[in-house]
Amino acid sequence: MAGFLAGRRRGAPQHEVHDADVARRAASALLAADEHIRLATDDLGFAEAELGPEATARLTHALAAARRVLRDAFRLNRLNLDAQPTAPDLVRARNARIVRACEWIEEILDHEASALADQVARVRRGAPPDAPVAADPFANEAYWPVLDDEQVETDASPHAAHTNSPHRMPLPSVVHIHVHLHQMIEAADRRLDIARDAVAAHPGRVGPAALACLAESEHLRRVLAHSLGQPLDGDVDGRAATIVVVEPDHRERVLALAQRVAGLANEAAELARRDLREPLPVERLGD
């Protein structure tokens, strides 16, 4: 009996470590999903201006579904913050559901944003846009992550502990981390391309503020390439290079740089649009 109790005492810290890992994953996943929605919304705005709302309907529908799922995920997170210390199974189950929901959000947004970027590229080459979707492909909530309280309580039940226990979820693999980094860098590169196009298409019309933001974004993209061990000459984006990031500090730096590149590129594009909305100066004729 004493050995059994000692074993339980030794096992408790292990469960606490697992719970803390999943809680950190859930918090990071919420932030990443929220950022994905923000960036996808920017992508949608740029694409709508170029293709029109009908051609971008799939991403519009995907964003609507993603926002609803994220609201539910944040609701579960608030319940965890208010949870009693005596309910670790429920906290564990909610965190697992949050992680799964955020992964679903990132997957659908990455897929739709990538498809839309391909469509924009084809239209720029002179091809017609895809036919508009007839119905919302994300309207069927049966395909959404399940975040209701009843399902969470089922996850937290003793029976689920042996079949689909949330605290037994593996930590993210190196491959998954690299895929996420690659997606974030690709998103930053798309925004940089949009800003470059906005400036290059209207020489002389874009003011110094937009040009300064674009230059800073391109500079940070070169810093990012250097941080990834990519060559700084030739293609500054280095899209085809392999991403090798393992240490958490390095990973966080790469993510921060990618987000800064995207943010400055967005700002440059917005400033360029503002400049283009200004009326052209009217040349005064001689007296």
C-alpha positions as CSV (number, residue, x, y, z in Angstrom):
1,M,0.0,0.0,0.0
2,A,2.8,2.4,0.9
3,G,4.5,1.7,-2.4
4,F,1.2,2.3,-4.3
5,L,0.8,5.7,-2.5
6,A,4.4,6.6,-3.2
7,G,3.9,5.7,-6.9
8,R,0.9,8.0,-7.0
9,R,2.9,10.8,-5.4
10,R,5.7,10.4,-8.0
11,G,3.1,10.3,-10.8
12,A,1.4,13.5,-9.7
13,P,4.2,15.8,-10.7
14,Q,4.4,14.1,-14.1
15,H,0.7,14.8,-14.7
16,E,1.2,18.4,-13.6
17,V,4.0,18.8,-16.1
18,H,1.8,17.3,-18.9
19,D,-1.0,19.6,-17.9
20,A,1.3,22.7,-17.9
21,D,2.6,21.7,-21.3
22,V,-1.0,21.4,-22.8
23,A,-2.0,24.6,-21.1
24,R,0.9,26.4,-22.7
25,R,0.0,24.9,-26.0
26,A,-3.6,26.0,-25.7
27,A,-2.5,29.6,-24.9
28,S,-0.1,29.7,-27.8
29,A,-2.6,28.1,-30.1
30,L,-5.2,30.8,-29.3
31,L,-2.8,33.6,-30.0
32,A,-1.6,31.9,-33.3
33,A,-5.2,31.3,-34.5
34,D,-6.2,34.9,-33.7
35,E,-3.1,36.1,-35.7
36,H,-4.0,33.7,-38.5
37,I,-7.5,35.2,-38.7
38,R,-6.1,38.8,-38.7
39,L,-3.7,38.0,-41.5
40,A,-6.3,36.1,-43.5
41,T,-8.6,39.1,-43.2
42,D,-5.9,41.3,-44.6
43,D,-5.4,38.8,-47.5
44,L,-9.1,38.8,-48.1
45,G,-9.2,42.6,-48.3
46,F,-6.4,42.8,-50.8
47,A,-7.8,40.0,-52.9
48,E,-11.3,41.5,-52.9
49,A,-9.9,44.7,-54.2
50,E,-8.4,42.9,-57.1
51,L,-10.9,40.1,-57.9
52,G,-14.2,41.2,-56.4
53,P,-16.2,39.6,-53.6
54,E,-17.6,36.7,-55.6
55,A,-14.2,35.3,-56.4
56,T,-13.1,35.5,-52.8
57,A,-16.2,34.0,-51.3
58,R,-14.6,30.8,-50.1
59,L,-12.1,32.6,-47.9
60,T,-14.9,34.9,-46.6
61,H,-16.9,31.8,-45.5
62,A,-13.8,30.2,-44.0
63,L,-13.1,33.3,-42.0
64,A,-16.7,33.4,-40.7
65,A,-16.4,29.8,-39.5
66,A,-13.0,30.4,-38.1
67,R,-14.2,33.4,-36.0
68,R,-17.1,31.4,-34.5
69,V,-14.8,28.5,-33.6
70,L,-12.3,30.8,-32.1
71,R,-15.0,32.5,-30.0
72,D,-15.9,29.1,-28.6
73,A,-12.3,28.3,-27.9
74,F,-11.8,31.5,-26.0
75,R,-15.0,30.7,-24.0
76,L,-13.4,27.4,-23.0
77,N,-10.3,29.2,-22.0
78,R,-12.3,31.6,-19.8
79,L,-13.9,28.6,-18.1
80,N,-10.4,27.3,-17.4
81,L,-9.3,30.6,-15.8
82,D,-12.4,30.4,-13.5
83,A,-12.0,26.7,-12.9
84,Q,-11.7,25.2,-9.3
85,P,-8.4,23.5,-8.5
86,T,-10.5,20.3,-7.9
87,A,-11.4,20.0,-11.6
88,P,-8.1,19.3,-13.4
89,D,-9.7,16.7,-15.7
90,L,-12.1,19.3,-17.1
91,V,-9.3,21.9,-17.5
92,R,-7.2,19.3,-19.3
93,A,-10.0,18.3,-21.6
94,R,-10.8,22.0,-22.4
95,N,-7.2,22.7,-23.3
96,A,-7.0,19.7,-25.6
97,R,-10.2,20.9,-27.4
98,I,-8.8,24.4,-27.7
99,V,-5.6,23.1,-29.3
100,R,-7.6,21.0,-31.8
101,A,-9.9,23.8,-32.6
102,C,-7.0,26.2,-33.3
103,E,-5.3,23.7,-35.5
104,W,-8.5,23.4,-37.5
105,I,-8.7,27.1,-37.9
106,E,-5.1,27.4,-39.1
107,E,-5.5,24.5,-41.5
108,I,-8.7,25.8,-43.3
109,L,-7.3,29.4,-43.4
110,D,-3.9,28.3,-44.8
111,H,-5.6,26.2,-47.4
112,E,-8.1,28.8,-48.5
113,A,-5.5,31.7,-48.4
114,S,-3.1,29.6,-50.5
115,A,-5.8,28.8,-53.0
116,L,-6.8,32.4,-53.3
117,A,-3.1,33.5,-53.7
118,D,-2.9,31.0,-56.6
119,Q,-6.0,32.5,-58.2
120,V,-4.7,36.0,-57.9
121,A,-1.4,34.9,-59.6
122,R,-3.4,33.3,-62.4
123,V,-5.5,36.4,-62.9
124,R,-2.4,38.6,-63.1
125,R,-1.2,36.3,-65.8
126,G,-4.4,37.0,-67.8
127,A,-6.5,33.9,-66.8
128,P,-10.1,34.4,-65.8
129,P,-11.0,34.1,-62.1
130,D,-12.5,30.9,-60.8
131,A,-16.3,30.5,-60.9
132,P,-18.0,31.8,-57.7
133,V,-19.0,29.2,-55.1
134,A,-22.7,28.4,-55.2
135,A,-23.1,27.9,-51.4
136,D,-21.1,28.3,-48.2
137,P,-18.8,25.2,-48.1
138,F,-18.3,25.7,-44.3
139,A,-21.9,26.1,-43.4
140,N,-22.2,22.5,-42.2
141,E,-21.1,22.7,-38.5
142,A,-20.9,18.9,-38.3
143,Y,-17.4,19.3,-39.8
144,W,-16.4,21.9,-37.2
145,P,-14.4,21.1,-34.1
146,V,-16.8,20.2,-31.2
147,L,-16.4,22.6,-28.3
148,D,-19.6,22.2,-26.4
149,D,-19.6,21.5,-22.6
150,E,-21.1,18.1,-23.0
151,Q,-18.3,16.9,-25.2
152,V,-15.7,18.4,-22.9
153,E,-17.2,16.5,-19.9
154,T,-17.1,13.3,-22.0
155,D,-13.4,13.9,-22.7
156,A,-12.8,14.4,-18.9
157,S,-14.6,11.2,-17.9
158,P,-12.6,8.2,-16.6
159,H,-13.6,6.1,-19.6
160,A,-12.1,8.7,-22.0
161,A,-8.9,8.7,-20.0
162,H,-8.1,5.3,-21.5
163,T,-9.2,6.0,-25.0
164,N,-8.8,9.7,-26.0
165,S,-7.2,11.3,-22.9
166,P,-6.4,15.0,-23.6
167,H,-3.4,15.0,-21.2
168,R,-1.8,12.2,-23.3
169,M,-1.7,14.4,-26.4
170,P,1.9,14.4,-27.7
171,L,3.8,17.6,-27.8
172,P,4.0,19.2,-31.3
173,S,6.6,17.5,-33.4
174,V,9.5,19.2,-35.0
175,V,7.9,18.7,-38.4
176,H,4.7,20.4,-37.2
177,I,6.6,23.3,-35.9
178,H,8.5,23.7,-39.1
179,V,5.3,23.6,-41.2
180,H,3.8,26.3,-39.0
181,L,6.9,28.5,-39.4
182,H,6.9,27.9,-43.1
183,Q,3.3,29.0,-43.3
184,M,3.9,32.2,-41.4
185,I,6.9,33.1,-43.5
186,E,4.9,32.4,-46.7
187,A,2.1,34.6,-45.4
188,A,4.6,37.4,-44.8
189,D,6.1,37.0,-48.3
190,R,2.6,37.2,-49.8
191,R,2.0,40.5,-48.0
192,L,5.4,41.8,-49.1
193,D,4.6,40.9,-52.7
194,I,1.3,42.8,-52.5
195,A,3.0,45.9,-51.1
196,R,5.7,45.7,-53.8
197,D,3.1,45.4,-56.5
198,A,1.1,48.4,-55.1
199,V,4.2,50.6,-55.2
200,A,5.6,49.3,-58.5
201,A,2.3,49.7,-60.4
202,H,2.1,53.4,-59.7
203,P,5.6,55.0,-59.9
204,G,5.6,58.5,-58.6
205,R,2.2,58.3,-57.0
206,V,3.2,56.6,-53.7
207,G,4.6,58.9,-50.9
208,P,7.7,58.5,-48.7
209,A,5.8,57.0,-45.8
210,A,4.7,53.9,-47.8
211,L,8.2,53.6,-49.4
212,A,9.8,53.8,-46.0
213,C,7.6,51.0,-44.6
214,L,8.2,48.9,-47.7
215,A,12.0,49.4,-47.4
216,E,11.9,48.4,-43.7
217,S,9.8,45.4,-44.4
218,E,12.3,44.2,-47.1
219,H,15.2,44.9,-44.7
220,L,13.6,42.7,-42.0
221,R,12.9,40.0,-44.6
222,R,16.7,39.9,-45.3
223,V,17.3,39.8,-41.6
224,L,14.9,36.9,-41.4
225,A,16.7,35.1,-44.2
226,H,20.0,35.5,-42.4
227,S,18.4,34.2,-39.2
228,L,17.3,31.1,-41.1
229,G,20.8,30.6,-42.6
230,Q,19.6,31.5,-46.1
231,P,21.8,33.5,-48.5
232,L,21.2,37.2,-48.7
233,D,22.0,37.5,-52.4
234,G,19.7,36.6,-55.2
235,D,16.1,36.0,-54.2
236,V,15.7,37.9,-50.9
237,D,12.7,35.8,-49.9
238,G,14.5,32.5,-50.1
239,R,11.1,30.7,-50.4
240,A,12.6,27.4,-51.6
241,A,15.2,27.2,-48.8
242,T,14.7,24.6,-46.1
243,I,13.7,26.0,-42.7
244,V,15.8,24.6,-39.8
245,V,14.7,26.0,-36.5
246,V,14.7,23.9,-33.3
247,E,15.5,26.0,-30.3
248,P,12.4,27.7,-28.8
249,D,14.2,31.1,-28.6
250,H,15.2,31.0,-32.2
251,R,11.7,29.9,-33.2
252,E,10.2,32.8,-31.4
253,R,12.6,35.2,-33.0
254,V,11.8,33.9,-36.5
255,L,8.0,34.2,-35.8
256,A,8.4,37.7,-34.5
257,L,10.4,38.7,-37.6
258,A,7.9,37.1,-39.9
259,Q,5.0,39.0,-38.2
260,R,6.9,42.3,-38.3
261,V,7.7,41.8,-42.0
262,A,3.9,41.2,-42.7
263,G,2.9,44.1,-40.5
264,L,5.1,46.6,-42.2
265,A,4.2,45.3,-45.6
266,N,0.5,45.7,-44.7
267,E,1.2,49.2,-43.5
268,A,3.1,50.0,-46.7
269,A,0.2,48.7,-48.9
270,E,-2.4,50.7,-46.9
271,L,-0.3,53.9,-47.1
272,A,0.1,53.3,-50.9
273,R,-3.7,52.9,-51.3
274,R,-4.2,56.1,-49.3
275,D,-1.8,58.0,-51.6
276,L,-3.5,56.6,-54.7
277,R,-6.9,57.8,-53.5
278,E,-5.5,61.4,-53.3
279,P,-6.4,63.4,-56.5
280,L,-3.6,64.0,-58.9
281,P,-2.3,67.6,-58.7
282,V,-3.7,69.8,-61.4
283,E,-1.0,71.6,-63.3
284,R,-1.6,75.3,-63.5
285,L,-1.5,76.8,-67.0
286,G,0.5,79.8,-67.6
287,D,-1.1,83.2,-66.9
